[in-house]
Amino acid sequence: MPRISKIANDTTLTDSDKLLGTDVSGATKNFTLEQLGNFTQTNYSNVDIANGANNRVITATDADSLNGEANLTFDGSTLTVIGGLTVGVNDTGHDVKFFGATSGRYLLWDESEDDLVFYHSGSSPAMSIGLGTNDLGGHNAQIGLDGYGSLEFRFDRSSADPNIVFDASTSGLRFNDNIPAVFGTGSDATIKVSSDDLIVENTANDKDIILKTDNGSGGTTAYITLDGSGNTVEVAKDTNFATSIKVAENLRRTITTVTPVDEAGNKLSTINLSLNDNFIVNLANQTNVLAMTIASENVGQSGVIILKNPSSVGSFAMAALPSNMLTPAGASVNFTTSANDTSVISYVVISSTQALVNYVGEFS
């Protein structure tokens, strides 16, 4: 057996250091630490690490085998997960928090409230939705709360101001200047404010803008129509003006043609003042009777009734005016009876049952 020739205190181990011992037969052996390590690794290591590579997280595949996960890596600062990530199990969750670069700003999945919460401060948006590079830092849409609890939506990349705001102070939805509310599949109709003016616009060809409301009978009706095909403004109901009316150009009034109907061997022409102000009556070559229908809403209405004599007047005659058409001094009207003559009755309604009239004949 070799003799120990030197003993010294040594706190450092090296691969070349030797250990002294005996084998199973009692023979003395000495081996370096490197030799013993290689022997142990070769003969007694039952753990197999498959797919090992730098920064891969090691997982167990069975009781004595390990695997280096290619889709799960950690380089000391960044954990990269390629694939699905599950936190908790169904009906038993956990809080998940993502911090931002600014103190007090983070995203929290609050498992106790079952809510996704964005924490931020000031007027900066809490959430951005990005589709490409633009003036909003690479985000096309931003949603956030201002300092007063209003919810802001920002789509206009050229403006730092929000486009649409759920305003907490007014409990209303606010569209800021030049941001239209767009309606229709073809985006034909818009409402917006520009330079403090409210603009309602329909860009569809030959289409209208119609204002409808209750008709007093359980339904609705169009009160005002901006007729895009006719280039007119149609007012379907009586209109009350609190002040005077100013007309910038000529005021054109329409004329309603009255068609006489047979009645007791005569021709009856009814002037219904609820239809219009001005009328024209094509008289027949027989006895003609005029009637006027007056309602309370016609009080103050005025206009003219144009009488056109027939070309043949062999049997032409005019009956006296009805009692609700009052002439000057109650005089009877001496109607012109010549062929093709034109005469005019002007009128003004003074009550729901009477109109003052004046007859002028023999226009040729």
BALOBA-1460 file (C-alpha; in Angstrom, 3 decimals):
// residues 364
<rec num="1" residu="m" x="0.000" y="0.000" z="0.000"/>
<rec num="2" residu="p" x="1.465" y="3.390" z="-0.929"/>
<rec num="3" residu="r" x="2.523" y="5.511" z="1.927"/>
<rec num="4" residu="i" x="1.086" y="8.983" z="2.570"/>
<rec num="5" residu="s" x="4.080" y="11.239" z="2.104"/>
<rec num="6" residu="k" x="2.480" y="14.619" z="2.629"/>
<rec num="7" residu="i" x="-0.584" y="16.085" z="4.358"/>
<rec num="8" residu="a" x="-1.727" y="19.673" z="3.663"/>
<rec num="9" residu="n" x="-4.909" y="21.768" z="4.015"/>
<rec num="10" residu="d" x="-6.403" y="22.355" z="0.536"/>
<rec num="11" residu="t" x="-9.738" y="24.177" z="-0.026"/>
<rec num="12" residu="t" x="-9.664" y="24.022" z="-3.813"/>
<rec num="13" residu="l" x="-10.594" y="20.956" z="-5.873"/>
<rec num="14" residu="t" x="-9.271" y="20.364" z="-9.397"/>
<rec num="15" residu="d" x="-9.864" y="17.665" z="-11.980"/>
<rec num="16" residu="s" x="-6.329" y="16.316" z="-11.319"/>
<rec num="17" residu="d" x="-6.827" y="15.871" z="-7.570"/>
<rec num="18" residu="k" x="-6.863" y="12.187" z="-6.535"/>
<rec num="19" residu="l" x="-8.918" y="10.164" z="-4.098"/>
<rec num="20" residu="l" x="-7.406" y="7.132" z="-2.300"/>
<rec num="21" residu="g" x="-9.404" y="3.933" z="-1.668"/>
<rec num="22" residu="t" x="-9.756" y="0.206" z="-2.265"/>
<rec num="23" residu="d" x="-11.753" y="-1.899" z="-4.667"/>
<rec num="24" residu="v" x="-13.980" y="-4.882" z="-3.787"/>
<rec num="25" residu="s" x="-10.938" y="-7.170" z="-3.565"/>
<rec num="26" residu="g" x="-9.187" y="-4.890" z="-1.103"/>
<rec num="27" residu="a" x="-6.647" y="-3.596" z="-3.594"/>
<rec num="28" residu="t" x="-5.613" y="0.018" z="-3.167"/>
<rec num="29" residu="k" x="-6.820" y="2.409" z="-5.889"/>
<rec num="30" residu="n" x="-6.416" y="6.122" z="-6.550"/>
<rec num="31" residu="f" x="-8.272" y="8.069" z="-9.243"/>
<rec num="32" residu="t" x="-8.533" y="11.715" z="-10.233"/>
<rec num="33" residu="l" x="-11.743" y="13.612" z="-9.659"/>
<rec num="34" residu="e" x="-12.210" y="13.870" z="-13.441"/>
<rec num="35" residu="q" x="-12.020" y="10.112" z="-13.848"/>
<rec num="36" residu="l" x="-14.556" y="9.565" z="-11.077"/>
<rec num="37" residu="g" x="-16.929" y="12.154" z="-12.558"/>
<rec num="38" residu="n" x="-16.868" y="10.648" z="-16.033"/>
<rec num="39" residu="f" x="-17.446" y="7.188" z="-14.577"/>
<rec num="40" residu="t" x="-20.446" y="8.365" z="-12.564"/>
<rec num="41" residu="q" x="-21.976" y="10.244" z="-15.513"/>
<rec num="42" residu="t" x="-21.601" y="7.225" z="-17.790"/>
<rec num="43" residu="n" x="-22.819" y="4.526" z="-15.448"/>
<rec num="44" residu="y" x="-25.135" y="6.097" z="-12.881"/>
<rec num="45" residu="s" x="-26.903" y="9.093" z="-14.491"/>
<rec num="46" residu="n" x="-30.482" y="8.015" z="-15.357"/>
<rec num="47" residu="v" x="-31.741" y="11.586" z="-16.289"/>
<rec num="48" residu="d" x="-31.901" y="12.191" z="-20.049"/>
<rec num="49" residu="i" x="-32.355" y="15.825" z="-21.298"/>
<rec num="50" residu="a" x="-33.752" y="15.732" z="-24.830"/>
<rec num="51" residu="n" x="-33.706" y="18.763" z="-27.190"/>
<rec num="52" residu="g" x="-31.426" y="20.696" z="-24.899"/>
<rec num="53" residu="a" x="-30.449" y="24.160" z="-26.151"/>
<rec num="54" residu="n" x="-29.482" y="27.547" z="-24.757"/>
<rec num="55" residu="n" x="-32.228" y="29.305" z="-22.712"/>
<rec num="56" residu="r" x="-34.799" y="26.523" z="-23.115"/>
<rec num="57" residu="v" x="-36.937" y="25.844" z="-20.069"/>
<rec num="58" residu="i" x="-36.615" y="22.198" z="-18.913"/>
<rec num="59" residu="t" x="-39.777" y="20.154" z="-18.304"/>
<rec num="60" residu="a" x="-40.242" y="16.541" z="-17.180"/>
<rec num="61" residu="t" x="-41.582" y="14.106" z="-19.773"/>
<rec num="62" residu="d" x="-41.640" y="11.096" z="-17.382"/>
<rec num="63" residu="a" x="-40.153" y="10.022" z="-14.035"/>
<rec num="64" residu="d" x="-36.512" y="10.129" z="-15.217"/>
<rec num="65" residu="s" x="-36.554" y="12.100" z="-18.522"/>
<rec num="66" residu="l" x="-36.351" y="15.828" z="-19.220"/>
<rec num="67" residu="n" x="-37.044" y="17.912" z="-22.334"/>
<rec num="68" residu="g" x="-35.777" y="21.315" z="-23.453"/>
<rec num="69" residu="e" x="-38.892" y="23.171" z="-24.607"/>
<rec num="70" residu="a" x="-38.297" y="24.961" z="-27.946"/>
<rec num="71" residu="n" x="-41.455" y="27.115" z="-27.477"/>
<rec num="72" residu="l" x="-40.670" y="28.146" z="-23.898"/>
<rec num="73" residu="t" x="-37.436" y="30.088" z="-23.351"/>
<rec num="74" residu="f" x="-36.021" y="32.423" z="-20.709"/>
<rec num="75" residu="d" x="-32.847" y="34.428" z="-21.316"/>
<rec num="76" residu="g" x="-32.630" y="35.906" z="-17.835"/>
<rec num="77" residu="s" x="-34.900" y="38.898" z="-18.581"/>
<rec num="78" residu="t" x="-37.570" y="37.813" z="-21.106"/>
<rec num="79" residu="l" x="-39.826" y="34.778" z="-20.883"/>
<rec num="80" residu="t" x="-41.026" y="33.814" z="-24.366"/>
<rec num="81" residu="v" x="-44.088" y="31.596" z="-24.755"/>
<rec num="82" residu="i" x="-44.909" y="30.394" z="-28.282"/>
<rec num="83" residu="g" x="-48.393" y="28.868" z="-28.056"/>
<rec num="84" residu="g" x="-51.326" y="29.020" z="-25.662"/>
<rec num="85" residu="l" x="-51.056" y="30.324" z="-22.100"/>
<rec num="86" residu="t" x="-53.579" y="29.225" z="-19.473"/>
<rec num="87" residu="v" x="-53.791" y="30.872" z="-16.058"/>
<rec num="88" residu="g" x="-55.875" y="28.938" z="-13.543"/>
<rec num="89" residu="v" x="-58.640" y="26.481" z="-14.394"/>
<rec num="90" residu="n" x="-62.326" y="26.849" z="-15.177"/>
<rec num="91" residu="d" x="-64.137" y="28.430" z="-12.182"/>
<rec num="92" residu="t" x="-60.829" y="29.068" z="-10.375"/>
<rec num="93" residu="g" x="-58.874" y="31.997" z="-11.778"/>
<rec num="94" residu="h" x="-55.990" y="34.228" z="-10.758"/>
<rec num="95" residu="d" x="-55.174" y="37.908" z="-11.127"/>
<rec num="96" residu="v" x="-52.961" y="38.665" z="-14.143"/>
<rec num="97" residu="k" x="-51.223" y="42.041" z="-14.296"/>
<rec num="98" residu="f" x="-49.238" y="43.735" z="-17.087"/>
<rec num="99" residu="f" x="-47.278" y="46.820" z="-16.027"/>
<rec num="100" residu="g" x="-46.479" y="49.785" z="-18.248"/>
<rec num="101" residu="a" x="-43.411" y="52.008" z="-18.224"/>
<rec num="102" residu="t" x="-45.197" y="54.664" z="-16.128"/>
<rec num="103" residu="s" x="-46.008" y="54.275" z="-12.445"/>
<rec num="104" residu="g" x="-49.652" y="53.440" z="-11.784"/>
<rec num="105" residu="r" x="-50.424" y="52.307" z="-15.328"/>
<rec num="106" residu="y" x="-51.141" y="48.657" z="-15.915"/>
<rec num="107" residu="l" x="-53.607" y="46.138" z="-17.314"/>
<rec num="108" residu="l" x="-55.281" y="43.835" z="-14.793"/>
<rec num="109" residu="w" x="-57.434" y="40.781" z="-15.176"/>
<rec num="110" residu="d" x="-59.235" y="40.893" z="-11.830"/>
<rec num="111" residu="e" x="-60.340" y="37.320" z="-11.144"/>
<rec num="112" residu="s" x="-62.527" y="38.273" z="-8.170"/>
<rec num="113" residu="e" x="-64.540" y="40.773" z="-10.275"/>
<rec num="114" residu="d" x="-64.281" y="38.863" z="-13.568"/>
<rec num="115" residu="d" x="-63.224" y="42.136" z="-15.207"/>
<rec num="116" residu="l" x="-60.431" y="43.325" z="-17.475"/>
<rec num="117" residu="v" x="-59.360" y="46.715" z="-16.077"/>
<rec num="118" residu="f" x="-57.144" y="49.392" z="-17.678"/>
<rec num="119" residu="y" x="-55.438" y="51.605" z="-15.091"/>
<rec num="120" residu="h" x="-54.030" y="54.897" z="-16.358"/>
<rec num="121" residu="s" x="-53.874" y="58.556" z="-15.350"/>
<rec num="122" residu="g" x="-54.433" y="61.934" z="-16.972"/>
<rec num="123" residu="s" x="-55.997" y="62.227" z="-20.433"/>
<rec num="124" residu="s" x="-53.844" y="59.612" z="-22.146"/>
<rec num="125" residu="p" x="-55.813" y="56.824" z="-23.789"/>
<rec num="126" residu="a" x="-56.020" y="53.571" z="-21.887"/>
<rec num="127" residu="m" x="-56.219" y="51.300" z="-24.920"/>
<rec num="128" residu="s" x="-54.899" y="51.589" z="-28.476"/>
<rec num="129" residu="i" x="-55.809" y="49.387" z="-31.424"/>
<rec num="130" residu="g" x="-53.119" y="49.390" z="-34.099"/>
<rec num="131" residu="l" x="-53.154" y="48.350" z="-37.749"/>
<rec num="132" residu="g" x="-50.130" y="50.221" z="-39.062"/>
<rec num="133" residu="t" x="-47.881" y="53.251" z="-38.718"/>
<rec num="134" residu="n" x="-49.571" y="56.638" z="-38.375"/>
<rec num="135" residu="d" x="-49.516" y="59.808" z="-36.299"/>
<rec num="136" residu="l" x="-50.831" y="58.075" z="-33.178"/>
<rec num="137" residu="g" x="-47.646" y="56.135" z="-32.489"/>
<rec num="138" residu="g" x="-48.503" y="53.164" z="-34.690"/>
<rec num="139" residu="h" x="-52.117" y="52.832" z="-33.498"/>
<rec num="140" residu="n" x="-55.173" y="53.496" z="-35.632"/>
<rec num="141" residu="a" x="-57.721" y="53.830" z="-32.831"/>
<rec num="142" residu="q" x="-57.545" y="54.854" z="-29.189"/>
<rec num="143" residu="i" x="-60.072" y="54.457" z="-26.388"/>
<rec num="144" residu="g" x="-59.610" y="56.026" z="-22.980"/>
<rec num="145" residu="l" x="-60.987" y="58.069" z="-20.094"/>
<rec num="146" residu="d" x="-60.265" y="61.730" z="-19.560"/>
<rec num="147" residu="g" x="-59.662" y="63.203" z="-16.119"/>
<rec num="148" residu="y" x="-63.422" y="63.683" z="-15.580"/>
<rec num="149" residu="g" x="-64.673" y="60.179" z="-16.305"/>
<rec num="150" residu="s" x="-65.663" y="60.764" z="-19.950"/>
<rec num="151" residu="l" x="-64.979" y="57.910" z="-22.370"/>
<rec num="152" residu="e" x="-63.038" y="59.106" z="-25.422"/>
<rec num="153" residu="f" x="-62.655" y="57.591" z="-28.902"/>
<rec num="154" residu="r" x="-59.949" y="58.917" z="-31.194"/>
<rec num="155" residu="f" x="-59.843" y="57.986" z="-34.904"/>
<rec num="156" residu="d" x="-58.645" y="61.191" z="-36.607"/>
<rec num="157" residu="r" x="-54.877" y="60.842" z="-36.860"/>
<rec num="158" residu="s" x="-54.425" y="64.541" z="-37.694"/>
<rec num="159" residu="s" x="-55.897" y="65.777" z="-34.401"/>
<rec num="160" residu="a" x="-54.831" y="65.274" z="-30.815"/>
<rec num="161" residu="d" x="-58.418" y="65.895" z="-29.675"/>
<rec num="162" residu="p" x="-60.809" y="62.952" z="-29.355"/>
<rec num="163" residu="n" x="-63.342" y="62.442" z="-32.147"/>
<rec num="164" residu="i" x="-66.250" y="60.999" z="-30.149"/>
<rec num="165" residu="v" x="-66.831" y="61.393" z="-26.401"/>
<rec num="166" residu="f" x="-69.311" y="59.801" z="-24.020"/>
<rec num="167" residu="d" x="-69.462" y="63.007" z="-21.982"/>
<rec num="168" residu="a" x="-69.832" y="62.350" z="-18.251"/>
<rec num="169" residu="s" x="-70.814" y="65.984" z="-17.573"/>
<rec num="170" residu="t" x="-73.815" y="65.907" z="-19.939"/>
<rec num="171" residu="s" x="-74.558" y="62.158" z="-19.988"/>
<rec num="172" residu="g" x="-74.531" y="62.496" z="-23.775"/>
<rec num="173" residu="l" x="-72.660" y="61.274" z="-26.825"/>
<rec num="174" residu="r" x="-70.610" y="64.139" z="-28.319"/>
<rec num="175" residu="f" x="-69.206" y="64.295" z="-31.855"/>
<rec num="176" residu="n" x="-66.506" y="66.956" z="-31.967"/>
<rec num="177" residu="d" x="-66.180" y="69.478" z="-34.817"/>
<rec num="178" residu="n" x="-66.095" y="68.026" z="-38.349"/>
<rec num="179" residu="i" x="-66.613" y="64.470" z="-37.088"/>
<rec num="180" residu="p" x="-69.768" y="63.212" z="-38.832"/>
<rec num="181" residu="a" x="-72.309" y="60.710" z="-37.607"/>
<rec num="182" residu="v" x="-72.698" y="58.576" z="-40.736"/>
<rec num="183" residu="f" x="-75.885" y="56.698" z="-41.645"/>
<rec num="184" residu="g" x="-76.826" y="54.202" z="-44.359"/>
<rec num="185" residu="t" x="-75.104" y="51.193" z="-45.908"/>
<rec num="186" residu="g" x="-73.643" y="53.469" z="-48.581"/>
<rec num="187" residu="s" x="-72.686" y="56.156" z="-46.004"/>
<rec num="188" residu="d" x="-75.061" y="58.523" z="-47.829"/>
<rec num="189" residu="a" x="-76.311" y="60.586" z="-44.892"/>
<rec num="190" residu="t" x="-74.278" y="62.532" z="-42.334"/>
<rec num="191" residu="i" x="-74.852" y="64.913" z="-39.443"/>
<rec num="192" residu="k" x="-71.947" y="67.021" z="-38.195"/>
<rec num="193" residu="v" x="-70.898" y="70.372" z="-36.735"/>
<rec num="194" residu="s" x="-68.541" y="72.546" z="-38.764"/>
<rec num="195" residu="s" x="-67.511" y="76.022" z="-37.536"/>
<rec num="196" residu="d" x="-70.352" y="75.735" z="-34.987"/>
<rec num="197" residu="d" x="-72.893" y="75.159" z="-37.801"/>
<rec num="198" residu="l" x="-75.040" y="72.010" z="-37.748"/>
<rec num="199" residu="i" x="-74.994" y="70.334" z="-41.166"/>
<rec num="200" residu="v" x="-77.462" y="67.587" z="-42.139"/>
<rec num="201" residu="e" x="-76.544" y="66.152" z="-45.539"/>
<rec num="202" residu="n" x="-77.825" y="63.425" z="-47.839"/>
<rec num="203" residu="t" x="-75.433" y="62.754" z="-50.732"/>
<rec num="204" residu="a" x="-77.527" y="60.033" z="-52.406"/>
<rec num="205" residu="n" x="-78.644" y="61.131" z="-55.891"/>
<rec num="206" residu="d" x="-82.243" y="62.416" z="-56.087"/>
<rec num="207" residu="k" x="-83.017" y="61.401" z="-52.504"/>
<rec num="208" residu="d" x="-84.710" y="63.426" z="-49.767"/>
<rec num="209" residu="i" x="-84.349" y="64.568" z="-46.188"/>
<rec num="210" residu="i" x="-87.690" y="64.001" z="-44.477"/>
<rec num="211" residu="l" x="-88.841" y="65.285" z="-41.078"/>
<rec num="212" residu="k" x="-91.656" y="63.137" z="-39.709"/>
<rec num="213" residu="t" x="-93.566" y="63.170" z="-36.441"/>
<rec num="214" residu="d" x="-96.924" y="62.194" z="-34.924"/>
<rec num="215" residu="n" x="-99.962" y="63.035" z="-37.046"/>
<rec num="216" residu="g" x="-102.375" y="63.249" z="-34.111"/>
<rec num="217" residu="s" x="-104.129" y="60.036" z="-35.139"/>
<rec num="218" residu="g" x="-101.757" y="57.363" z="-33.847"/>
<rec num="219" residu="g" x="-99.449" y="57.429" z="-36.853"/>
<rec num="220" residu="t" x="-96.730" y="59.638" z="-38.320"/>
<rec num="221" residu="t" x="-96.536" y="61.914" z="-41.335"/>
<rec num="222" residu="a" x="-93.894" y="63.876" z="-43.233"/>
<rec num="223" residu="y" x="-94.192" y="67.509" z="-42.152"/>
<rec num="224" residu="i" x="-91.188" y="68.851" z="-44.084"/>
<rec num="225" residu="t" x="-89.440" y="67.198" z="-47.053"/>
<rec num="226" residu="l" x="-86.273" y="68.462" z="-48.728"/>
<rec num="227" residu="d" x="-86.946" y="66.964" z="-52.146"/>
<rec num="228" residu="g" x="-83.655" y="66.028" z="-53.797"/>
<rec num="229" residu="s" x="-85.208" y="65.039" z="-57.132"/>
<rec num="230" residu="g" x="-87.611" y="67.981" z="-57.394"/>
<rec num="231" residu="n" x="-85.214" y="70.571" z="-55.918"/>
<rec num="232" residu="t" x="-87.983" y="71.865" z="-53.682"/>
<rec num="233" residu="v" x="-88.867" y="72.155" z="-50.007"/>
<rec num="234" residu="e" x="-92.230" y="70.531" z="-49.366"/>
<rec num="235" residu="v" x="-94.191" y="71.657" z="-46.286"/>
<rec num="236" residu="a" x="-97.153" y="69.359" z="-45.828"/>
<rec num="237" residu="k" x="-98.811" y="71.053" z="-42.860"/>
<rec num="238" residu="d" x="-99.954" y="74.511" z="-41.841"/>
<rec num="239" residu="t" x="-97.041" y="76.625" z="-40.674"/>
<rec num="240" residu="n" x="-97.184" y="79.218" z="-37.908"/>
<rec num="241" residu="f" x="-94.641" y="82.055" z="-38.054"/>
<rec num="242" residu="a" x="-94.087" y="84.040" z="-34.856"/>
<rec num="243" residu="t" x="-92.545" y="86.969" z="-36.748"/>
<rec num="244" residu="s" x="-92.627" y="88.409" z="-40.257"/>
<rec num="245" residu="i" x="-91.587" y="86.384" z="-43.306"/>
<rec num="246" residu="k" x="-88.822" y="87.726" z="-45.557"/>
<rec num="247" residu="v" x="-88.754" y="86.513" z="-49.163"/>
<rec num="248" residu="a" x="-85.416" y="87.009" z="-50.928"/>
<rec num="249" residu="e" x="-86.795" y="86.276" z="-54.412"/>
<rec num="250" residu="n" x="-90.202" y="86.086" z="-56.101"/>
<rec num="251" residu="l" x="-92.877" y="84.323" z="-54.080"/>
<rec num="252" residu="r" x="-94.561" y="81.926" z="-56.477"/>
<rec num="253" residu="r" x="-98.006" y="80.611" z="-55.604"/>
<rec num="254" residu="t" x="-99.626" y="77.657" z="-57.289"/>
<rec num="255" residu="i" x="-103.119" y="77.533" z="-58.791"/>
<rec num="256" residu="t" x="-105.486" y="74.620" z="-58.261"/>
<rec num="257" residu="t" x="-107.782" y="73.748" z="-61.171"/>
<rec num="258" residu="v" x="-111.359" y="73.025" z="-60.108"/>
<rec num="259" residu="t" x="-113.242" y="70.495" z="-62.229"/>
<rec num="260" residu="p" x="-117.019" y="71.119" z="-62.285"/>
<rec num="261" residu="v" x="-119.289" y="68.178" z="-61.449"/>
<rec num="262" residu="d" x="-122.901" y="67.553" z="-62.398"/>
<rec num="263" residu="e" x="-125.512" y="68.426" z="-59.814"/>
<rec num="264" residu="a" x="-129.223" y="68.717" z="-60.405"/>
<rec num="265" residu="g" x="-128.724" y="69.540" z="-64.094"/>
<rec num="266" residu="n" x="-126.136" y="72.195" z="-63.320"/>
<rec num="267" residu="k" x="-122.319" y="72.269" z="-63.087"/>
<rec num="268" residu="l" x="-121.063" y="72.660" z="-59.511"/>
<rec num="269" residu="s" x="-117.540" y="73.998" z="-58.907"/>
<rec num="270" residu="t" x="-116.438" y="73.794" z="-55.239"/>
<rec num="271" residu="i" x="-113.651" y="76.088" z="-54.050"/>
<rec num="272" residu="n" x="-112.065" y="74.216" z="-51.093"/>
<rec num="273" residu="l" x="-109.860" y="76.751" z="-49.322"/>
<rec num="274" residu="s" x="-108.021" y="74.002" z="-47.400"/>
<rec num="275" residu="l" x="-106.425" y="72.879" z="-50.691"/>
<rec num="276" residu="n" x="-104.896" y="76.148" z="-51.875"/>
<rec num="277" residu="d" x="-105.168" y="79.947" z="-52.034"/>
<rec num="278" residu="n" x="-105.689" y="80.388" z="-55.781"/>
<rec num="279" residu="f" x="-108.050" y="78.533" z="-58.095"/>
<rec num="280" residu="i" x="-109.066" y="78.411" z="-61.750"/>
<rec num="281" residu="v" x="-112.523" y="77.207" z="-62.824"/>
<rec num="282" residu="n" x="-113.201" y="76.170" z="-66.411"/>
<rec num="283" residu="l" x="-116.912" y="76.981" z="-66.710"/>
<rec num="284" residu="a" x="-119.305" y="74.860" z="-68.777"/>
<rec num="285" residu="n" x="-121.884" y="75.830" z="-71.415"/>
<rec num="286" residu="q" x="-124.800" y="75.462" z="-68.997"/>
<rec num="287" residu="t" x="-125.758" y="76.891" z="-65.626"/>
<rec num="288" residu="n" x="-122.664" y="77.083" z="-63.363"/>
<rec num="289" residu="v" x="-122.894" y="77.104" z="-59.576"/>
<rec num="290" residu="l" x="-119.979" y="78.189" z="-57.368"/>
<rec num="291" residu="a" x="-119.552" y="76.903" z="-53.778"/>
<rec num="292" residu="m" x="-116.859" y="77.787" z="-51.226"/>
<rec num="293" residu="t" x="-115.732" y="75.470" z="-48.400"/>
<rec num="294" residu="i" x="-114.315" y="77.416" z="-45.430"/>
<rec num="295" residu="a" x="-112.721" y="76.042" z="-42.228"/>
<rec num="296" residu="s" x="-111.493" y="77.782" z="-39.081"/>
<rec num="297" residu="e" x="-107.852" y="77.411" z="-40.157"/>
<rec num="298" residu="n" x="-108.651" y="79.451" z="-43.311"/>
<rec num="299" residu="v" x="-109.343" y="82.634" z="-41.360"/>
<rec num="300" residu="g" x="-107.049" y="85.360" z="-42.708"/>
<rec num="301" residu="q" x="-106.424" y="83.476" z="-45.954"/>
<rec num="302" residu="s" x="-106.727" y="85.414" z="-49.207"/>
<rec num="303" residu="g" x="-106.397" y="84.663" z="-52.897"/>
<rec num="304" residu="v" x="-108.139" y="84.748" z="-56.257"/>
<rec num="305" residu="i" x="-110.589" y="82.583" z="-58.190"/>
<rec num="306" residu="i" x="-110.170" y="82.799" z="-61.968"/>
<rec num="307" residu="l" x="-113.292" y="82.050" z="-64.029"/>
<rec num="308" residu="k" x="-112.813" y="80.949" z="-67.664"/>
<rec num="309" residu="n" x="-115.901" y="81.132" z="-69.894"/>
<rec num="310" residu="p" x="-116.448" y="78.349" z="-72.458"/>
<rec num="311" residu="s" x="-115.884" y="78.910" z="-76.175"/>
<rec num="312" residu="s" x="-119.562" y="78.189" z="-76.834"/>
<rec num="313" residu="v" x="-122.002" y="80.157" z="-74.666"/>
<rec num="314" residu="g" x="-125.440" y="79.345" z="-76.118"/>
<rec num="315" residu="s" x="-126.590" y="77.811" z="-72.801"/>
<rec num="316" residu="f" x="-124.066" y="79.516" z="-70.547"/>
<rec num="317" residu="a" x="-125.299" y="81.046" z="-67.284"/>
<rec num="318" residu="m" x="-124.016" y="81.808" z="-63.765"/>
<rec num="319" residu="a" x="-126.003" y="81.221" z="-60.594"/>
<rec num="320" residu="a" x="-125.839" y="83.750" z="-57.749"/>
<rec num="321" residu="l" x="-122.893" y="83.466" z="-55.353"/>
<rec num="322" residu="p" x="-123.471" y="81.414" z="-52.196"/>
<rec num="323" residu="s" x="-124.339" y="83.159" z="-48.940"/>
<rec num="324" residu="n" x="-120.871" y="82.655" z="-47.402"/>
<rec num="325" residu="m" x="-119.310" y="84.827" z="-50.178"/>
<rec num="326" residu="l" x="-120.109" y="88.433" z="-49.221"/>
<rec num="327" residu="t" x="-120.013" y="91.111" z="-51.965"/>
<rec num="328" residu="p" x="-119.708" y="94.907" z="-51.454"/>
<rec num="329" residu="a" x="-123.033" y="96.238" z="-50.163"/>
<rec num="330" residu="g" x="-124.474" y="92.765" z="-50.747"/>
<rec num="331" residu="a" x="-124.777" y="93.500" z="-54.457"/>
<rec num="332" residu="s" x="-125.440" y="90.762" z="-56.977"/>
<rec num="333" residu="v" x="-122.612" y="90.017" z="-59.368"/>
<rec num="334" residu="n" x="-123.201" y="90.787" z="-63.033"/>
<rec num="335" residu="f" x="-121.085" y="88.004" z="-64.568"/>
<rec num="336" residu="t" x="-119.677" y="88.466" z="-68.057"/>
<rec num="337" residu="t" x="-121.119" y="85.888" z="-70.418"/>
<rec num="338" residu="s" x="-119.089" y="86.367" z="-73.596"/>
<rec num="339" residu="a" x="-117.255" y="83.416" z="-75.082"/>
<rec num="340" residu="n" x="-113.696" y="82.843" z="-73.788"/>
<rec num="341" residu="d" x="-113.945" y="85.787" z="-71.378"/>
<rec num="342" residu="t" x="-111.891" y="85.685" z="-68.196"/>
<rec num="343" residu="s" x="-113.038" y="87.158" z="-64.877"/>
<rec num="344" residu="v" x="-111.546" y="87.216" z="-61.392"/>
<rec num="345" residu="i" x="-113.024" y="86.933" z="-57.917"/>
<rec num="346" residu="s" x="-110.648" y="88.068" z="-55.181"/>
<rec num="347" residu="y" x="-111.398" y="87.029" z="-51.603"/>
<rec num="348" residu="v" x="-110.282" y="87.242" z="-47.980"/>
<rec num="349" residu="v" x="-111.636" y="84.943" z="-45.243"/>
<rec num="350" residu="i" x="-112.918" y="86.847" z="-42.180"/>
<rec num="351" residu="s" x="-114.415" y="83.956" z="-40.198"/>
<rec num="352" residu="s" x="-114.918" y="80.226" z="-40.327"/>
<rec num="353" residu="t" x="-118.170" y="80.811" z="-42.235"/>
<rec num="354" residu="q" x="-117.627" y="83.954" z="-44.353"/>
<rec num="355" residu="a" x="-115.296" y="85.447" z="-46.970"/>
<rec num="356" residu="l" x="-115.339" y="88.942" z="-48.447"/>
<rec num="357" residu="v" x="-115.225" y="88.819" z="-52.254"/>
<rec num="358" residu="n" x="-114.952" y="91.259" z="-55.147"/>
<rec num="359" residu="y" x="-115.685" y="90.462" z="-58.807"/>
<rec num="360" residu="v" x="-113.847" y="91.972" z="-61.790"/>
<rec num="361" residu="g" x="-114.842" y="90.763" z="-65.292"/>
<rec num="362" residu="e" x="-114.168" y="91.041" z="-68.979"/>
<rec num="363" residu="f" x="-110.419" y="90.318" z="-69.053"/>
<rec num="364" residu="s" x="-109.581" y="89.526" z="-72.640"/>
